[in-house]
Amino acid sequence: MQIIILAAGSGKRMTPLTKKKHKSLLIINEEDSFLSKLLHQINEYEISKVIIVTGYKNQDVISEVNKYQFKYEIVHNEKFEEDQNILSMKLALDKINVEEPVIIIEADTYIDDLAFKKIYFDSLSNKSIWFTRGVFGVNQYGGILRANDGLKITDIRIVDKYSGTFEGYKKLLGIMAIGTSELQKFRELLSIDCAKSIDSYYLIPWINNLEYLPSFTSDLSGFVIESVNTAEEYYTFKDRLKENLTRTTEFTFCNLELLKPIENYVELRKDLVLKKILGDDVWIKPIIVEKENHLVLDGHHRFQAALEIGLKKIPVFYTSYNDKNVIIWSLKRTEYVSKNIVIKRALAGEIYPHKTVKHNFPFVVGNCNIPLKELFK
């Protein structure tokens, strides 16, 4: 699987918020921006290559991308101010491997973890998929589609307002997957249109050649996915996100000798985490631990770094696998996970390979900022 991130636009409709900051780098909670949330999700899955198309404030975007360890390539769109996004897409498609499917995501889109899971695994079907956010309704505009009972798309349009003519259409998101059967065809069609004008959207060549480029739809209306176009929409979304997610600053200390990992770690990522901890000289965030068996559920690289530093204890936040709101799945198609199996394997020392076990927690753990010297005691 490959991923293209479109991050060239200047977000003019969100001025003055975007006057000094790229739209995708606007903070959506105390820790994440739109882009950092997306990059963190990508970092957890098996992705062969990521292409990031930059334009406006490209150095700021590159600085954010450099914090992660996946394989990526930056493509700069020098004509980003003239381009709607068709040129950005052409530049990206010129760099991808046509023998692997690709997911396309606009950098200013918020995707919750369960939605990203669905996008990723749906895309592994190697079908071309347009993702939607439910039924097209009053006060909406933009890209819409209609599909038959087999979810095959029969019509795609870009509209400036709602009309009863479009009853039964679904609202498009800025997310799609292109299967290998359509990849080369689309690249050729896109190049032809791009040579004529870059004042166009990348989906236009697909719309005009729908019979030649068969595609399907997948609806994500049951998840939290958001793209904002005005300052008002941005602040409204931030408030809604804050209301719907419990935040906790509670933590306790746990002796390292009690903690048991459930999966392995990446050496490079651990080294980067270790360097940052020592540079800050504080422990910033508690790791998440399953309280019945002291299993490390989130924070394996910080846990390993603590062992190498020689700390005696670290801050942890305890949760329970008995909580039905703690959801678990495998990041790999070749590995099956469940709460009971994770416990059994961890207690037996048969931990999973790195990037295997993923959790969705009904809370966000805040920072604790404990001086390292306190953790040697």
PATIPA-250094 format. One record per residue (C-alpha): residue number from 1; residue in one letter; x, y, z. Coordinates in Angstrom, 2 decimals, m for minus. Layout:
% PATIPA-250094
{r NUM, 'A', {X, Y, Z}}
...
This chain:
% PATIPA-250094
{r 1, 'M', {0.00, 0.00, 0.00}}
{r 2, 'Q', {1.14, 3.52, m0.86}}
{r 3, 'I', {m0.27, 6.83, 0.37}}
{r 4, 'I', {m0.42, 10.25, m1.26}}
{r 5, 'I', {m0.93, 13.27, 1.01}}
{r 6, 'L', {m2.02, 16.47, m0.72}}
{r 7, 'A', {m0.66, 19.37, 1.33}}
{r 8, 'A', {0.02, 22.13, m1.21}}
{r 9, 'G', {m2.94, 24.46, m0.73}}
{r 10, 'S', {m2.77, 27.73, 1.21}}
{r 11, 'G', {m6.21, 27.52, 2.83}}
{r 12, 'K', {m7.20, 31.05, 1.79}}
{r 13, 'R', {m10.78, 30.62, 2.99}}
{r 14, 'M', {m9.44, 30.22, 6.54}}
{r 15, 'T', {m7.50, 33.46, 6.65}}
{r 16, 'P', {m6.32, 34.86, 9.07}}
{r 17, 'L', {m5.73, 31.47, 10.73}}
{r 18, 'T', {m3.64, 30.34, 7.76}}
{r 19, 'K', {m1.73, 33.56, 7.23}}
{r 20, 'K', {1.23, 32.29, 9.23}}
{r 21, 'K', {0.44, 28.59, 9.51}}
{r 22, 'H', {m0.34, 25.82, 7.04}}
{r 23, 'K', {m3.97, 24.72, 7.33}}
{r 24, 'S', {m3.03, 21.10, 8.03}}
{r 25, 'L', {m0.87, 22.24, 10.98}}
{r 26, 'L', {m3.72, 23.94, 12.83}}
{r 27, 'I', {m4.08, 22.35, 16.26}}
{r 28, 'I', {m7.22, 20.27, 16.79}}
{r 29, 'N', {m6.54, 19.28, 20.40}}
{r 30, 'E', {m3.78, 19.92, 22.90}}
{r 31, 'E', {m1.36, 17.62, 21.09}}
{r 32, 'D', {m2.33, 17.01, 17.47}}
{r 33, 'S', {m2.75, 18.98, 14.29}}
{r 34, 'F', {m4.66, 17.58, 11.33}}
{r 35, 'L', {m1.37, 16.49, 9.75}}
{r 36, 'S', {0.32, 15.09, 12.86}}
{r 37, 'K', {m2.74, 12.94, 13.59}}
{r 38, 'L', {m2.63, 11.56, 10.04}}
{r 39, 'L', {1.13, 10.96, 10.07}}
{r 40, 'H', {0.92, 9.12, 13.38}}
{r 41, 'Q', {m1.73, 6.81, 11.92}}
{r 42, 'I', {0.36, 6.15, 8.81}}
{r 43, 'N', {3.38, 5.40, 10.99}}
{r 44, 'E', {1.51, 2.47, 12.59}}
{r 45, 'Y', {0.52, 0.63, 9.41}}
{r 46, 'E', {2.46, m1.28, 6.78}}
{r 47, 'I', {2.90, 1.39, 4.11}}
{r 48, 'S', {5.57, 0.92, 1.46}}
{r 49, 'K', {5.84, 4.59, 0.46}}
{r 50, 'V', {4.29, 7.96, 1.27}}
{r 51, 'I', {4.30, 10.85, m1.20}}
{r 52, 'I', {3.66, 14.28, 0.32}}
{r 53, 'V', {2.91, 17.10, m2.11}}
{r 54, 'T', {3.83, 20.48, m0.64}}
{r 55, 'G', {3.36, 24.07, m1.75}}
{r 56, 'Y', {2.38, 26.75, 0.74}}
{r 57, 'K', {4.74, 26.88, 3.75}}
{r 58, 'N', {6.40, 23.70, 2.52}}
{r 59, 'Q', {9.25, 23.85, 5.03}}
{r 60, 'D', {6.80, 23.76, 7.94}}
{r 61, 'V', {5.10, 20.69, 6.47}}
{r 62, 'I', {8.46, 19.00, 5.87}}
{r 63, 'S', {9.54, 19.69, 9.47}}
{r 64, 'E', {6.43, 17.88, 10.72}}
{r 65, 'V', {6.92, 14.92, 8.39}}
{r 66, 'N', {10.55, 14.56, 9.51}}
{r 67, 'K', {9.37, 13.53, 12.98}}
{r 68, 'Y', {8.19, 10.14, 11.67}}
{r 69, 'Q', {10.01, 7.01, 10.55}}
{r 70, 'F', {8.15, 5.78, 7.48}}
{r 71, 'K', {9.60, 5.95, 3.98}}
{r 72, 'Y', {8.48, 9.14, 2.28}}
{r 73, 'E', {9.23, 11.47, m0.60}}
{r 74, 'I', {8.47, 15.18, m0.76}}
{r 75, 'V', {7.22, 16.60, m4.07}}
{r 76, 'H', {6.99, 20.39, m4.23}}
{r 77, 'N', {4.28, 21.99, m6.35}}
{r 78, 'E', {5.75, 25.36, m7.35}}
{r 79, 'K', {2.46, 26.37, m8.99}}
{r 80, 'F', {0.30, 25.67, m5.94}}
{r 81, 'E', {m1.30, 29.12, m6.05}}
{r 82, 'E', {m2.65, 28.51, m9.57}}
{r 83, 'D', {m3.47, 24.84, m9.10}}
{r 84, 'Q', {m6.79, 23.52, m7.77}}
{r 85, 'N', {m5.13, 20.14, m7.04}}
{r 86, 'I', {m4.88, 18.41, m10.42}}
{r 87, 'L', {m1.18, 19.32, m10.80}}
{r 88, 'S', {m0.45, 18.16, m7.24}}
{r 89, 'M', {m2.03, 14.81, m8.08}}
{r 90, 'K', {m0.05, 14.49, m11.31}}
{r 91, 'L', {3.23, 15.22, m9.52}}
{r 92, 'A', {2.39, 12.58, m6.92}}
{r 93, 'L', {1.26, 9.91, m9.39}}
{r 94, 'D', {4.48, 10.37, m11.34}}
{r 95, 'K', {6.33, 9.10, m8.25}}
{r 96, 'I', {4.24, 6.09, m7.26}}
{r 97, 'N', {4.58, 2.41, m8.15}}
{r 98, 'V', {1.70, 1.47, m10.48}}
{r 99, 'E', {1.90, m2.12, m9.26}}
{r 100, 'E', {0.68, m1.20, m5.77}}
{r 101, 'P', {m2.66, 0.40, m4.80}}
{r 102, 'V', {m2.57, 3.91, m3.39}}
{r 103, 'I', {m4.67, 5.83, m0.86}}
{r 104, 'I', {m5.12, 9.56, m1.46}}
{r 105, 'I', {m5.81, 11.83, 1.52}}
{r 106, 'E', {m6.01, 15.60, 1.77}}
{r 107, 'A', {m3.70, 16.76, 4.57}}
{r 108, 'D', {m6.32, 18.87, 6.33}}
{r 109, 'T', {m8.69, 15.95, 6.94}}
{r 110, 'Y', {m9.25, 14.63, 10.46}}
{r 111, 'I', {m9.76, 10.85, 10.51}}
{r 112, 'D', {m10.40, 8.94, 13.72}}
{r 113, 'D', {m8.44, 5.73, 14.27}}
{r 114, 'L', {m11.33, 3.36, 13.53}}
{r 115, 'A', {m12.08, 5.16, 10.27}}
{r 116, 'F', {m8.42, 4.96, 9.24}}
{r 117, 'K', {m8.53, 1.24, 9.93}}
{r 118, 'K', {m11.51, 0.83, 7.59}}
{r 119, 'I', {m9.91, 2.98, 4.89}}
{r 120, 'Y', {m6.69, 0.96, 5.04}}
{r 121, 'F', {m8.25, m2.52, 4.99}}
{r 122, 'D', {m10.90, m1.59, 2.39}}
{r 123, 'S', {m8.11, m0.33, 0.15}}
{r 124, 'L', {m6.25, m3.63, 0.40}}
{r 125, 'S', {m9.03, m5.10, m1.76}}
{r 126, 'N', {m7.18, m3.42, m4.65}}
{r 127, 'K', {m10.43, m1.87, m5.89}}
{r 128, 'S', {m10.75, 1.81, m6.67}}
{r 129, 'I', {m12.87, 3.30, m3.87}}
{r 130, 'W', {m14.38, 6.72, m3.24}}
{r 131, 'F', {m15.07, 7.22, 0.46}}
{r 132, 'T', {m18.19, 9.11, 1.53}}
{r 133, 'R', {m19.65, 10.58, 4.74}}
{r 134, 'G', {m23.30, 9.71, 4.42}}
{r 135, 'V', {m26.23, 11.02, 2.42}}
{r 136, 'F', {m25.86, 14.35, 0.60}}
{r 137, 'G', {m28.13, 16.86, 2.29}}
{r 138, 'V', {m29.39, 20.41, 2.48}}
{r 139, 'N', {m26.69, 23.10, 3.02}}
{r 140, 'Q', {m23.99, 20.81, 1.63}}
{r 141, 'Y', {m22.05, 21.24, m1.59}}
{r 142, 'G', {m19.01, 19.81, m3.39}}
{r 143, 'G', {m18.36, 16.28, m4.59}}
{r 144, 'I', {m21.21, 13.75, m4.54}}
{r 145, 'L', {m21.76, 10.27, m5.98}}
{r 146, 'R', {m24.44, 7.71, m6.65}}
{r 147, 'A', {m23.90, 3.94, m6.55}}
{r 148, 'N', {m25.95, 0.84, m7.35}}
{r 149, 'D', {m26.87, m1.94, m4.92}}
{r 150, 'G', {m23.48, m3.54, m5.52}}
{r 151, 'L', {m21.79, m0.27, m4.39}}
{r 152, 'K', {m20.43, 0.32, m7.91}}
{r 153, 'I', {m20.42, 4.04, m8.67}}
{r 154, 'T', {m22.75, 5.12, m11.47}}
{r 155, 'D', {m22.34, 8.91, m11.24}}
{r 156, 'I', {m19.94, 11.44, m9.68}}
{r 157, 'R', {m20.52, 15.19, m9.71}}
{r 158, 'I', {m19.30, 18.44, m8.20}}
{r 159, 'V', {m22.21, 20.71, m7.29}}
{r 160, 'D', {m22.48, 24.13, m5.68}}
{r 161, 'K', {m25.70, 23.49, m3.77}}
{r 162, 'Y', {m28.25, 20.85, m2.80}}
{r 163, 'S', {m31.12, 19.91, m5.08}}
{r 164, 'G', {m33.84, 17.29, m4.85}}
{r 165, 'T', {m32.42, 15.92, m8.08}}
{r 166, 'F', {m29.59, 14.49, m6.01}}
{r 167, 'E', {m31.72, 12.48, m3.58}}
{r 168, 'G', {m29.88, 9.27, m2.72}}
{r 169, 'Y', {m26.44, 10.65, m3.55}}
{r 170, 'K', {m23.61, 10.38, m1.00}}
{r 171, 'K', {m21.27, 13.20, 0.06}}
{r 172, 'L', {m17.67, 12.70, m0.98}}
{r 173, 'L', {m14.72, 13.00, 1.38}}
{r 174, 'G', {m11.23, 14.06, 0.34}}
{r 175, 'I', {m10.17, 10.41, 0.52}}
{r 176, 'M', {m10.01, 7.75, m2.18}}
{r 177, 'A', {m8.14, 4.59, m3.08}}
{r 178, 'I', {m6.95, 3.66, m6.56}}
{r 179, 'G', {m6.50, 0.00, m7.45}}
{r 180, 'T', {m3.74, m1.17, m9.75}}
{r 181, 'S', {m6.17, m1.88, m12.62}}
{r 182, 'E', {m7.07, 1.81, m12.82}}
{r 183, 'L', {m3.83, 3.43, m11.69}}
{r 184, 'Q', {m1.99, 3.66, m14.99}}
{r 185, 'K', {m5.16, 4.59, m16.90}}
{r 186, 'F', {m5.95, 7.39, m14.48}}
{r 187, 'R', {m2.38, 8.67, m14.57}}
{r 188, 'E', {m2.53, 8.97, m18.36}}
{r 189, 'L', {m5.93, 10.69, m18.36}}
{r 190, 'L', {m4.83, 13.05, m15.60}}
{r 191, 'S', {m1.71, 14.05, m17.54}}
{r 192, 'I', {m3.80, 14.91, m20.59}}
{r 193, 'D', {m6.16, 17.14, m18.60}}
{r 194, 'C', {m3.33, 18.69, m16.62}}
{r 195, 'A', {m1.56, 19.72, m19.84}}
{r 196, 'K', {m4.69, 21.67, m20.82}}
{r 197, 'S', {m5.20, 23.49, m17.51}}
{r 198, 'I', {m4.22, 23.22, m13.86}}
{r 199, 'D', {m7.24, 25.23, m12.77}}
{r 200, 'S', {m9.14, 22.00, m12.16}}
{r 201, 'Y', {m9.67, 19.19, m9.65}}
{r 202, 'Y', {m8.01, 15.80, m9.91}}
{r 203, 'L', {m11.34, 13.98, m9.82}}
{r 204, 'I', {m12.52, 15.61, m13.10}}
{r 205, 'P', {m10.68, 13.12, m15.38}}
{r 206, 'W', {m12.24, 10.28, m13.36}}
{r 207, 'I', {m15.73, 11.80, m13.59}}
{r 208, 'N', {m15.39, 12.19, m17.35}}
{r 209, 'N', {m14.18, 8.61, m17.82}}
{r 210, 'L', {m16.24, 6.72, m15.25}}
{r 211, 'E', {m16.97, 3.77, m17.55}}
{r 212, 'Y', {m13.27, 3.42, m18.31}}
{r 213, 'L', {m12.36, 3.69, m14.62}}
{r 214, 'P', {m14.75, 1.42, m12.66}}
{r 215, 'S', {m14.90, 2.29, m8.96}}
{r 216, 'F', {m16.86, 1.57, m5.81}}
{r 217, 'T', {m17.99, 3.45, m2.74}}
{r 218, 'S', {m17.41, 2.89, 0.98}}
{r 219, 'D', {m19.32, 4.95, 3.52}}
{r 220, 'L', {m17.65, 6.30, 6.66}}
{r 221, 'S', {m20.62, 8.10, 8.17}}
{r 222, 'G', {m20.36, 6.10, 11.41}}
{r 223, 'F', {m16.93, 7.58, 12.18}}
{r 224, 'V', {m15.49, 10.98, 13.07}}
{r 225, 'I', {m14.09, 12.48, 9.89}}
{r 226, 'E', {m13.89, 16.20, 9.31}}
{r 227, 'S', {m12.51, 18.71, 6.83}}
{r 228, 'V', {m13.05, 22.38, 7.58}}
{r 229, 'N', {m13.10, 25.31, 5.15}}
{r 230, 'T', {m13.72, 28.34, 7.37}}
{r 231, 'A', {m12.49, 29.58, 10.73}}
{r 232, 'E', {m15.97, 29.10, 12.18}}
{r 233, 'E', {m16.06, 25.45, 11.04}}
{r 234, 'Y', {m12.60, 24.92, 12.53}}
{r 235, 'Y', {m13.52, 26.23, 15.98}}
{r 236, 'T', {m16.83, 24.36, 15.95}}
{r 237, 'F', {m15.05, 21.11, 15.14}}
{r 238, 'K', {m12.45, 21.66, 17.88}}
{r 239, 'D', {m15.19, 22.19, 20.43}}
{r 240, 'R', {m17.09, 19.10, 19.27}}
{r 241, 'L', {m13.96, 16.98, 19.40}}
{r 242, 'K', {m13.24, 18.19, 22.93}}
{r 243, 'E', {m16.77, 17.38, 24.09}}
{r 244, 'N', {m16.78, 13.86, 22.61}}
{r 245, 'L', {m13.45, 12.68, 24.00}}
{r 246, 'T', {m12.68, 12.30, 27.68}}
{r 247, 'R', {m9.35, 13.77, 28.65}}
{r 248, 'T', {m7.53, 12.65, 31.79}}
{r 249, 'T', {m4.42, 13.89, 33.54}}
{r 250, 'E', {m4.53, 11.09, 36.11}}
{r 251, 'F', {m1.52, 8.82, 36.44}}
{r 252, 'T', {0.32, 6.70, 38.94}}
{r 253, 'F', {3.85, 5.37, 39.16}}
{r 254, 'C', {4.66, 1.76, 38.33}}
{r 255, 'N', {7.90, m0.14, 38.82}}
{r 256, 'L', {9.36, m1.11, 35.45}}
{r 257, 'E', {9.92, m4.70, 36.57}}
{r 258, 'L', {6.14, m5.20, 36.78}}
{r 259, 'L', {5.40, m4.10, 33.21}}
{r 260, 'K', {5.06, m6.60, 30.36}}
{r 261, 'P', {5.14, m5.59, 26.67}}
{r 262, 'I', {2.58, m7.06, 24.28}}
{r 263, 'E', {4.61, m6.42, 21.12}}
{r 264, 'N', {8.13, m5.67, 19.95}}
{r 265, 'Y', {9.49, m2.23, 19.08}}
{r 266, 'V', {11.34, m0.50, 16.24}}
{r 267, 'E', {14.99, 0.14, 17.09}}
{r 268, 'L', {15.21, 3.45, 15.20}}
{r 269, 'R', {12.03, 4.78, 16.73}}
{r 270, 'K', {13.17, 3.75, 20.21}}
{r 271, 'D', {16.49, 5.57, 19.71}}
{r 272, 'L', {14.69, 8.76, 18.69}}
{r 273, 'V', {12.36, 8.54, 21.69}}
{r 274, 'L', {15.34, 7.88, 24.00}}
{r 275, 'K', {17.20, 10.90, 22.64}}
{r 276, 'K', {14.18, 13.14, 23.14}}
{r 277, 'I', {13.56, 11.96, 26.72}}
{r 278, 'L', {17.18, 12.59, 27.68}}
{r 279, 'G', {17.17, 15.95, 25.90}}
{r 280, 'D', {14.01, 17.11, 27.68}}
{r 281, 'D', {15.20, 15.65, 31.00}}
{r 282, 'V', {11.54, 15.05, 31.86}}
{r 283, 'W', {9.05, 12.25, 31.31}}
{r 284, 'I', {6.28, 13.96, 29.38}}
{r 285, 'K', {3.47, 11.44, 28.96}}
{r 286, 'P', {2.27, 8.36, 30.90}}
{r 287, 'I', {2.14, 5.07, 29.02}}
{r 288, 'I', {m1.18, 3.19, 28.97}}
{r 289, 'V', {m1.22, m0.07, 30.94}}
{r 290, 'E', {m3.78, m2.86, 31.36}}
{r 291, 'K', {m4.24, m2.94, 35.11}}
{r 292, 'E', {m5.07, m6.61, 35.74}}
{r 293, 'N', {m1.80, m7.95, 34.30}}
{r 294, 'H', {0.36, m4.79, 33.95}}
{r 295, 'L', {0.48, m5.13, 30.15}}
{r 296, 'V', {1.89, m2.21, 28.14}}
{r 297, 'L', {m0.90, m1.32, 25.70}}
{r 298, 'D', {0.50, 1.94, 24.36}}
{r 299, 'G', {4.01, 3.35, 24.76}}
{r 300, 'H', {6.33, 0.43, 23.96}}
{r 301, 'H', {9.11, 2.67, 22.67}}
{r 302, 'R', {8.99, 4.87, 25.78}}
{r 303, 'F', {8.95, 1.73, 27.95}}
{r 304, 'Q', {12.03, 0.34, 26.19}}
{r 305, 'A', {13.77, 3.71, 26.45}}
{r 306, 'A', {13.08, 3.74, 30.20}}
{r 307, 'L', {14.71, 0.33, 30.54}}
{r 308, 'E', {17.83, 1.50, 28.73}}
{r 309, 'I', {18.06, 4.69, 30.78}}
{r 310, 'G', {17.84, 2.58, 33.93}}
{r 311, 'L', {14.72, 4.16, 35.41}}
{r 312, 'K', {13.10, 2.37, 38.35}}
{r 313, 'K', {9.56, 3.58, 37.72}}
{r 314, 'I', {7.57, 5.50, 35.13}}
{r 315, 'P', {4.20, 7.29, 35.06}}
{r 316, 'V', {1.35, 5.08, 33.79}}
{r 317, 'F', {m2.36, 5.40, 33.23}}
{r 318, 'Y', {m4.27, 2.20, 34.00}}
{r 319, 'T', {m7.20, 0.95, 31.98}}
{r 320, 'S', {m8.95, m2.41, 31.78}}
{r 321, 'Y', {m9.60, m4.91, 29.01}}
{r 322, 'N', {m12.96, m5.43, 30.72}}
{r 323, 'D', {m13.97, m2.01, 29.41}}
{r 324, 'K', {m15.96, m2.67, 26.22}}
{r 325, 'N', {m15.03, 0.79, 24.97}}
{r 326, 'V', {m11.39, m0.27, 24.71}}
{r 327, 'I', {m11.32, m1.66, 21.16}}
{r 328, 'I', {m8.53, m3.85, 19.78}}
{r 329, 'W', {m7.54, m4.96, 16.30}}
{r 330, 'S', {m4.53, m6.13, 14.29}}
{r 331, 'L', {m2.58, m3.82, 12.01}}
{r 332, 'K', {m1.42, m6.85, 10.02}}
{r 333, 'R', {m3.50, m9.18, 7.88}}
{r 334, 'T', {m1.28, m12.12, 8.91}}
{r 335, 'E', {m1.76, m11.73, 12.67}}
{r 336, 'Y', {m4.97, m12.31, 14.64}}
{r 337, 'V', {m5.45, m10.46, 17.92}}
{r 338, 'S', {m8.04, m10.47, 20.69}}
{r 339, 'K', {m7.87, m9.28, 24.28}}
{r 340, 'N', {m7.64, m12.83, 25.65}}
{r 341, 'I', {m4.94, m13.87, 23.19}}
{r 342, 'V', {m2.93, m10.72, 23.85}}
{r 343, 'I', {m2.98, m11.43, 27.58}}
{r 344, 'K', {m2.06, m15.08, 27.09}}
{r 345, 'R', {0.85, m14.33, 24.75}}
{r 346, 'A', {2.20, m11.46, 26.85}}
{r 347, 'L', {2.21, m13.51, 30.07}}
{r 348, 'A', {4.00, m16.31, 28.21}}
{r 349, 'G', {6.57, m13.88, 26.77}}
{r 350, 'E', {5.37, m14.61, 23.20}}
{r 351, 'I', {4.92, m11.00, 22.20}}
{r 352, 'Y', {3.68, m9.89, 18.79}}
{r 353, 'P', {5.92, m8.32, 16.13}}
{r 354, 'H', {6.05, m4.53, 16.19}}
{r 355, 'K', {3.16, m2.64, 14.57}}
{r 356, 'T', {0.67, m5.47, 15.19}}
{r 357, 'V', {m1.70, m4.62, 18.05}}
{r 358, 'K', {m3.74, m1.43, 17.85}}
{r 359, 'H', {m6.15, m0.04, 20.45}}
{r 360, 'N', {m8.81, 2.61, 20.32}}
{r 361, 'F', {m9.24, 4.14, 23.77}}
{r 362, 'P', {m12.28, 6.17, 24.89}}
{r 363, 'F', {m9.96, 8.76, 26.43}}
{r 364, 'V', {m6.88, 10.87, 25.81}}
{r 365, 'V', {m4.08, 10.86, 28.36}}
{r 366, 'G', {m2.61, 14.26, 29.11}}
{r 367, 'N', {1.02, 15.08, 29.87}}
{r 368, 'C', {2.57, 14.69, 33.31}}
{r 369, 'N', {6.03, 16.32, 32.96}}
{r 370, 'I', {7.94, 14.41, 35.67}}
{r 371, 'P', {11.66, 15.25, 36.07}}
{r 372, 'L', {13.76, 12.19, 35.16}}
{r 373, 'K', {15.67, 12.39, 38.44}}
{r 374, 'E', {12.43, 11.49, 40.25}}
{r 375, 'L', {12.15, 8.22, 38.27}}
{r 376, 'F', {15.47, 6.76, 39.38}}
{r 377, 'K', {14.23, 6.41, 42.95}}
